[in-house]
Amino acid sequence: MRVAITAASGRLGAEIVKATAALSGTEVVGLARTPANAHGLGVEIRPGDYDRPEQLRDSLRSADAVLLVSGMDAPDKRIGQHRNVINAARDAGVRKIVYTSVQGAEEGAAFSPIVQSNRQTEEDVRQSGMDWVIGRNGIYIEPDIDYVDSYVEAGGITNCAGDGRCGYTTRPELAYAYARMLTDDEHNGRTYNLHGDAITQYELADYLNFAFGTNLTYSPVSVEDYRADRVAELGEFLGDVIAGIYEGIRNGAADNPSHYAEAAGRRHISWPDYFAQLAAR
Ligand SMILES: NC(=O)c1ccc[n+]([C@@H]2O[C@H](COP(=O)([O-])OP(=O)(O)OC[C@H]3O[C@@H](n4cnc5c(N)ncnc54)[C@H](OP(=O)(O)O)[C@@H]3O)[C@@H](O)[C@H]2O)c1
């Protein structure tokens, strides 16, 4: 079986390439908008810019299945880019498509337009005529690991999630599930929430303290204050998106049932085990 994975130059795409290539009987081709960024993966890399339909069709020839990693552009533009990949795959004779969607508030939060654009692509995937599987990713926990020094500098974790629980995940855990969703037809027609146990920001602070020997505390602030703070630092678009993600956590949109074990055939790593591994590094 030959599987094509888009955005192979990105962190999630690269992890999915590695996890899928590790399965016996599977040949992996990586697609990348910037092939030079997708080095060291040990697989063939072909050009794959979501804005170039013909290039996508050429690169997807001879693939049996394609994994579409959600793009990074503004919501309206994203829908068209994803359609370019879906149409190119169908035109190239690809049999199955797997899409990395997202969990989150579909209405009422600044993150909602992004969630809605992902829901539109989910619908486009379901109507594509190909076999399909959809994963709705939880929120990556890695940015919080990368931010530890900034949290220490700021004196703790501050955001508007409040007491809300968040089903975090990691890119390698997602990749493990996607490799199986791609290569095993028992998943066809399923939409899976992919994340580990849901935790609060208070618990996140405790886990970070355990792994890194820090003394972080969590301080909730209002959605309005957090949005103003993020927009001042990151600009209107990104600041709004980040505040919207935490607003969604506050409102329960990131606290969903997880289907990870069904998708991956094993349990998601537990947070005590994950942070113990970080502590041991
Ligand atoms: N669940 C979460 O917490 C969360 C958080 C952030 C983002 N996301 C979503 O998850 C996706 C993957 O995350 P990541 O960590 O792998 O991000 P990443 O490391 O920043 O990688 C983004 C990838 O998207 C590619 N890309 C962007 N625009 C493209 C286009 N027009 N055509 C083809 N490729 C394009 C980039 O290619 P180049 O090398 O050419 O730049 C890069 O490979 C993101 O795109 C976003 O939709 C999820």
The ligand as an ORCA input file, in Angstrom:
! r2SCAN-3c Opt
* xyz 0 1
  N      -4.432     20.804     17.770
  C      -3.695     21.873     18.001
  O      -3.396     22.224     19.169
  C      -3.177     22.684     16.861
  C      -2.357     23.785     17.115
  C      -1.846     24.491     16.025
  C      -2.174     24.098     14.739
  N      -2.971     23.021     14.537
  C      -3.304     22.535     13.166
  O      -2.481     21.399     12.938
  C      -1.765     21.561     11.705
  C      -0.404     20.905     11.781
  O       0.284     21.380     12.913
  P       1.864     21.347     12.983
  O       2.211     21.344     14.400
  O       2.417     20.280     12.087
  O       2.235     22.780     12.346
  P       3.631     23.235     11.750
  O       4.753     22.442     12.334
  O       3.679     24.715     11.867
  O       3.534     22.847     10.195
  C       2.621     23.453      9.338
  C       2.770     22.754      8.007
  O       1.761     23.222      7.128
  C       2.368     23.396      5.865
  N       1.611     24.325      5.065
  C       1.176     25.550      5.396
  N       0.536     26.104      4.344
  C       0.567     25.193      3.339
  C       0.097     25.189      2.015
  N      -0.536     26.245      1.478
  N       0.315     24.087      1.255
  C       0.953     23.012      1.777
  N       1.439     22.966      3.024
  C       1.243     24.045      3.791
  C       3.748     23.932      6.199
  O       4.605     23.829      5.081
  P       5.946     24.736      4.879
  O       7.102     23.899      5.369
  O       5.989     25.001      3.421
  O       5.751     25.986      5.697
  C       4.112     22.981      7.320
  O       4.547     21.742      6.805
  C      -1.715     23.053     11.500
  O      -1.584     23.319     10.142
  C      -3.047     23.518     12.078
  O      -4.091     23.371     11.137
  C      -3.467     22.305     15.562
*
